[in-house]
Amino acid sequence: MPTYRQGLTESPNSPEMKFKFKMKNDTGAAQAAPVLKSKRKIIMIDSQLIMLEGMPSTGKTTNSRFIQIQLERSSMKTEWIHEVAMPHPVLFFDEAGMTYEEYDKFIKTYPQTADILNSIAVFRKSTVGIHLPELQWNCGDKIDSKVYQALLEYDVWNFPIDVYKKFALEKWEYFTRKALENRDKVYIIDSAVFQFQIFTFLFKNRPYQELQSFIEQIGDIIRPLNPCLLYFYRENTEATIDYLVKDRGISYLEYVWNRDKDQPYYADKPPGAESFKQFLRDYADMANLLFASLQINKISFEISNGNWESLEDEMLSFLDIHRLPGPKAFPQNGVYKNEEAGFVINVDGLTITDPTGKIRALFPKTDNEFYVDWLPTILRFEENRIIISGSQICERWTAMGMIYKKMN
């Protein structure tokens, strides 16, 4: 199975932000980026899409959850599309992509798979998407390894840029059309319009202008949703890199470099973490230029001082929503297990240890429902059991509808 490629980003803020940096163009000449100044207030009820961007460790995930909670406390329907949502409605993590012609040929080659693939495939304008983990999780005993290996040949992650752009734009179009059918829902999406795209283009050493043109095409597609963009950054990119090393360790940077070392970007660079640091610097330059150029309701947040309560207030003001308290509720303590998968959740007050061993905070949604920090997952407690709701990510323990029974 193809491995998940984790995204990364960095960011900017302030009502009238003046963000200075330089970006080398394709000829190597340095050019000053335009001043980033934008804070146009929107009426939240008219916006269906809130996008959060920024380098790793700049607060995208934390603030996506915060915004979702505050919107739902204001009685608004929401869906948080996490960076690694599975399946992801606009990005490509472990997804096979085919044209209609390729799909028809595949079905004819492997007719025994027709019913299964037809039941999970997403048919867009001229392309078809097949979420590979869904096959493994739910149909592993019905799809033999030969068929699965054949599907891996269509992994979108390996597509040439020009082919990728066609598949990606159709996926954004499909998402937008579906969102417009749910006018009463606000979608929160992180790391999708900048992060994934920058990684995709920068890995292939494609010029910034091509990336900007592609992002503008995405902007045109999502415009009916009246989208807005929240961008988080530290003015000194090196500070974010240092924070990332402190937070996740130099081994994390080594791991990411090793994962992606065969990409064209790294061909002329020395091995190891230093090359990934340079990637992050180039990434930050591109992200800052994109923020300055994108014609959209947007605001940037300089996060160096770490005053998150003040930044939260500014976010809420921009979105025109009020900070509301949640209910005072506590889940039933204990150890809960999904026998089939062997996953265990340990609940201790408003804290859980999830099946991967990570300790996560809980935030009350209702008397028996609790948001999970950093995840779009919701735990619903019913009669000595936990039912997973919300949205699932690439970690299987978050699968929608999975049940964990309390152990005696």
C-alpha positions in Angstrom: 0.0 0.0 0.0 1.4 3.4 -0.8 2.5 5.4 2.3 0.8 8.6 3.3 2.8 11.7 2.5 2.4 14.2 5.3 2.0 17.8 4.2 3.8 20.9 5.6 3.5 24.7 5.6 4.2 28.0 7.3 2.4 31.4 7.6 1.6 35.4 8.3 -0.9 37.7 10.4 -2.2 41.1 11.7 -4.9 43.5 10.6 -2.6 45.4 8.3 0.4 43.1 7.9 3.5 44.2 6.2 5.5 41.1 5.4 8.9 41.5 3.8 10.7 38.8 2.1 12.4 38.0 -1.2 11.8 35.2 -3.7 14.2 34.1 -6.3 12.6 33.9 -9.7 13.5 31.2 -12.3 16.5 33.2 -13.5 17.9 33.5 -10.0 17.2 37.3 -9.7 15.7 38.4 -6.4 12.5 40.2 -6.4 10.7 41.9 -3.5 7.3 40.4 -2.7 4.3 42.7 -2.5 3.2 44.0 0.9 0.7 41.6 2.4 -2.2 43.7 3.5 -5.7 42.3 3.7 -8.5 42.1 6.2 -11.8 42.2 4.6 -14.6 41.2 7.0 -17.1 38.7 5.8 -20.5 37.6 7.1 -19.8 34.0 8.1 -23.3 32.7 7.2 -22.6 33.7 3.6 -19.3 31.7 3.4 -19.3 28.0 3.0 -15.5 27.4 2.9 -12.9 28.4 5.5 -9.3 27.5 4.5 -6.4 27.5 6.9 -2.8 27.5 5.7 0.7 27.7 7.2 3.9 25.8 7.7 4.1 22.9 10.1 3.7 23.9 13.7 1.9 27.1 13.0 -1.5 26.2 14.4 -3.6 25.1 11.4 -5.0 22.0 13.0 -5.6 23.4 16.4 -7.4 26.4 15.0 -9.4 24.3 12.6 -10.9 22.5 15.5 -11.4 25.7 17.5 -13.3 27.3 14.6 -15.4 24.3 14.1 -16.4 24.2 17.8 -17.3 27.9 17.9 -19.4 27.6 14.7 -21.3 24.6 16.0 -21.9 26.4 19.3 -23.5 29.1 17.2 -25.8 26.4 15.8 -24.1 26.2 12.4 -23.6 22.9 10.6 -19.9 22.2 9.8 -17.6 19.7 8.4 -13.9 19.9 9.2 -11.9 18.3 6.3 -8.6 17.4 8.1 -5.3 17.5 6.2 -5.4 13.7 6.1 -9.1 13.1 5.9 -9.9 9.7 4.4 -11.1 9.8 1.8 -10.1 13.4 1.1 -12.5 15.3 -1.1 -9.9 17.5 -2.8 -6.5 16.0 -2.2 -4.9 12.7 -3.2 -3.8 10.4 -0.4 -3.7 6.7 -1.5 -6.1 7.3 -4.4 -6.1 5.6 -7.8 -7.2 7.9 -10.6 -8.3 6.8 -14.0 -10.0 8.3 -17.0 -13.3 6.8 -17.9 -11.6 4.9 -20.7 -8.9 3.5 -18.4 -11.6 2.5 -15.8 -13.6 0.6 -18.4 -10.5 -1.2 -19.6 -9.6 -2.1 -16.0 -13.0 -3.5 -15.3 -12.9 -5.6 -18.5 -9.4 -6.9 -17.5 -10.6 -7.7 -14.0 -14.4 -8.4 -14.3 -14.6 -10.0 -10.9 -13.9 -6.6 -9.3 -16.6 -4.7 -11.1 -19.3 -4.7 -8.4 -16.8 -3.8 -5.7 -15.1 -1.0 -7.6 -18.4 0.4 -8.9 -19.6 0.6 -5.3 -16.7 2.8 -4.0 -15.5 4.6 -7.1 -16.3 8.4 -7.4 -17.2 9.3 -11.0 -16.4 12.9 -11.8 -16.6 14.8 -15.1 -14.1 12.6 -17.0 -12.1 11.0 -14.3 -12.7 8.2 -11.7 -11.3 8.1 -8.2 -10.8 4.9 -6.1 -9.9 5.2 -2.4 -7.4 2.4 -1.9 -7.6 2.2 1.9 -11.3 1.6 1.6 -10.6 -1.5 -0.5 -8.1 -2.7 2.1 -10.2 -1.9 5.2 -13.5 -3.2 3.9 -12.9 -5.5 0.9 -9.4 -6.9 1.6 -10.8 -10.5 1.5 -12.5 -9.9 -1.9 -9.7 -8.1 -3.8 -6.6 -10.2 -4.5 -3.1 -8.8 -4.4 -2.7 -8.9 -8.2 -5.6 -6.5 -8.6 -4.5 -4.2 -5.9 -1.0 -4.0 -7.3 -2.6 -3.1 -10.7 -4.5 -0.3 -9.0 -1.3 1.1 -7.5 -0.1 1.8 -11.0 -2.8 4.5 -11.1 -1.7 6.2 -7.8 -2.3 9.9 -8.5 0.7 10.9 -6.3 2.9 9.5 -9.1 1.2 11.3 -12.0 3.1 13.9 -14.1 2.1 17.5 -13.2 0.0 18.1 -16.3 -2.0 15.0 -15.7 -2.3 15.7 -12.0 -3.7 19.2 -12.7 -6.6 17.7 -14.7 -7.5 15.2 -12.0 -7.1 17.8 -9.2 -9.3 20.5 -10.9 -12.0 18.0 -11.5 -11.9 16.9 -7.9 -12.2 20.6 -6.7 -15.1 21.0 -9.1 -16.8 17.9 -7.8 -16.3 19.1 -4.2 -17.7 22.5 -4.9 -20.8 21.2 -6.7 -21.5 18.8 -3.7 -21.0 21.7 -1.2 -23.4 23.9 -3.1 -26.0 21.2 -2.6 -25.6 21.6 1.2 -25.9 25.4 1.5 -26.5 25.2 5.2 -23.1 23.7 5.9 -19.8 25.4 6.4 -16.7 23.5 5.4 -13.3 24.0 7.2 -10.3 22.7 5.3 -6.7 22.9 6.2 -3.5 22.5 4.2 -5.3 21.9 0.9 -5.1 25.0 -1.3 -1.5 25.9 -0.6 0.3 23.1 1.3 -0.5 20.0 -0.9 -0.1 22.0 -4.1 3.2 23.6 -3.1 4.6 20.2 -2.2 3.4 18.7 -5.5 4.9 21.5 -7.7 8.0 22.1 -5.7 9.0 18.4 -5.6 8.9 18.5 -9.4 10.9 21.7 -9.7 8.0 23.5 -11.5 8.2 27.3 -11.7 6.3 29.4 -9.2 4.3 31.1 -12.0 2.8 27.7 -13.0 1.8 27.0 -9.4 0.2 30.4 -9.0 -1.8 29.9 -12.2 -3.0 26.6 -10.9 -4.0 28.0 -7.5 -5.9 30.8 -9.3 -7.8 28.1 -11.2 -8.8 26.5 -7.9 -9.8 29.9 -6.7 -12.1 30.4 -9.7 -13.7 27.0 -9.1 -14.5 27.5 -5.4 -15.6 31.2 -5.7 -19.3 30.3 -5.6 -18.6 29.1 -2.0 -17.5 32.6 -1.0 -14.3 31.1 0.5 -12.0 32.8 3.0 -8.4 32.1 3.9 -6.7 32.3 7.3 -2.9 32.2 7.0 -0.5 31.5 10.0 3.2 32.4 9.9 6.2 33.5 11.8 7.9 36.4 10.0 11.3 34.7 10.5 11.0 31.3 8.7 14.1 30.1 10.6 12.1 30.4 13.8 9.5 28.0 12.5 12.1 25.6 11.4 13.8 25.8 14.8 10.4 25.3 16.5 9.7 22.3 14.3 13.0 20.7 15.3 12.3 21.4 19.0 8.7 20.1 18.7 9.3 17.0 16.6 13.0 16.4 16.7 15.7 16.3 14.0 14.8 12.7 13.4 11.4 13.9 12.0 13.2 16.1 9.5 15.4 13.2 8.5 12.4 11.0 8.1 10.6 13.4 5.8 13.7 13.9 3.7 14.2 10.1 3.4 10.6 9.7 2.5 10.8 12.1 -0.4 14.5 12.0 -1.3 13.8 10.6 -4.8 11.9 13.6 -5.8 13.5 15.8 -8.5 13.8 18.7 -6.0 16.5 16.9 -4.0 18.5 15.7 -7.0 21.2 18.4 -6.6 21.1 18.8 -2.8 23.1 17.0 -0.1 21.3 14.3 1.9 19.6 14.7 5.2 17.7 17.2 7.3 19.5 20.3 5.9 18.0 19.6 2.5 14.5 19.5 4.0 15.1 22.7 5.8 15.9 24.3 2.5 12.7 22.8 1.1 10.8 24.5 3.9 12.5 27.9 3.1 11.5 27.6 -0.5 8.1 26.4 0.5 7.6 29.5 2.8 8.6 31.9 0.0 6.0 30.3 -2.3 3.3 30.3 0.3 3.9 34.0 1.1 3.7 34.9 -2.6 0.5 32.9 -3.0 -1.1 34.6 0.0 -0.2 38.0 -1.4 -1.5 37.2 -4.9 -4.7 35.3 -4.2 -7.8 37.3 -4.7 -10.0 36.1 -1.9 -11.3 37.2 1.6 -8.2 36.6 3.7 -6.4 37.4 6.8 -2.9 36.6 8.1 -1.7 35.9 11.6 1.9 36.5 12.8 2.2 34.0 15.6 5.7 34.6 17.0 4.4 36.0 20.4 2.3 32.9 21.1 -0.7 35.0 22.3 -3.3 32.5 21.0 -6.2 33.9 22.9 -5.8 37.3 21.2 -5.4 35.6 17.8 -8.5 33.5 18.4 -10.4 36.8 19.2 -9.2 38.2 15.9 -10.2 35.1 14.0 -13.7 35.2 15.5 -14.0 38.9 14.7 -12.9 38.2 11.1 -15.5 35.4 10.8 -18.1 37.5 12.5 -18.9 34.9 15.2 -18.8 35.1 19.0 -16.9 33.0 21.5 -19.4 30.8 23.3 -18.8 28.3 26.2 -19.5 24.7 25.8 -21.6 22.5 28.1 -20.2 21.2 31.3 -20.0 17.5 30.7 -17.6 14.6 31.4 -17.5 11.2 29.7 -17.6 7.9 31.5 -14.0 6.9 32.5 -12.8 3.5 31.6 -11.1 1.4 29.0 -13.0 0.9 25.7 -12.1 -1.7 23.1 -13.0 -2.6 19.5 -12.6 -6.3 19.6 -12.5 -6.9 15.8 -9.6 -4.5 15.3 -8.0 -4.7 18.7 -8.0 -0.9 19.2 -8.2 0.5 22.7 -9.2 3.9 24.0 -8.5 4.8 27.6 -10.8 7.6 28.9 -9.7 9.6 32.0 -11.8 12.7 32.5 -11.5 15.1 29.6 -8.4 13.2 28.3 -8.0 10.1 26.2 -5.1 7.9 25.2 -6.0 6.9 21.7 -5.1 3.5 20.1 -1.8 4.9 18.8 -0.7 5.8 22.3 -1.2 9.6 21.8 -2.8 11.6 24.7 -5.5 13.9 23.5 -7.8 16.4 25.1 -11.6 16.2 24.9 -14.0 19.1 24.5 -17.7 18.7 25.3 -20.0 19.1 22.4 -23.2 17.8 24.1 -23.8 15.9 27.3 -22.6 12.7 25.7 -20.5 13.8 22.7 -16.9 15.0 22.8 -14.7 16.6 20.2 -11.1 15.2 20.1 -8.3 17.7 20.0 -6.3 17.8 16.8 -8.8 15.5 15.0 -12.2 15.9 13.3 -13.3 12.8 15.3 -16.1 12.9 17.8 -16.6 10.3 20.5 -20.3 9.6 21.3 -20.8 7.8 24.6 -23.9 5.4 24.7 -24.6 2.7 27.2 -21.0 1.7 28.1 -19.7 2.1 24.6 -18.1 4.7 22.4 -19.3 5.3 18.8 -17.0 7.1 16.5 -18.6 10.0 14.5 -17.5 13.2 13.0 -15.0 12.6 10.1 -12.3 9.9 9.8 -8.6 10.4 9.0 -6.0 8.0 7.8 -5.7 6.3 11.2 -8.2 3.4 11.0 -9.3 3.7 14.6 -11.2 6.9 13.6 -13.4 5.1 11.1 -17.0 6.3 11.1 -19.3 4.2 13.1 -16.6 2.1 14.8 -17.8 0.9 18.2 -15.6 0.5 21.3 -17.2 -1.4 24.2 -16.3 -0.6 27.8 -14.2 -3.4 29.4 -15.0 -4.6 32.9 
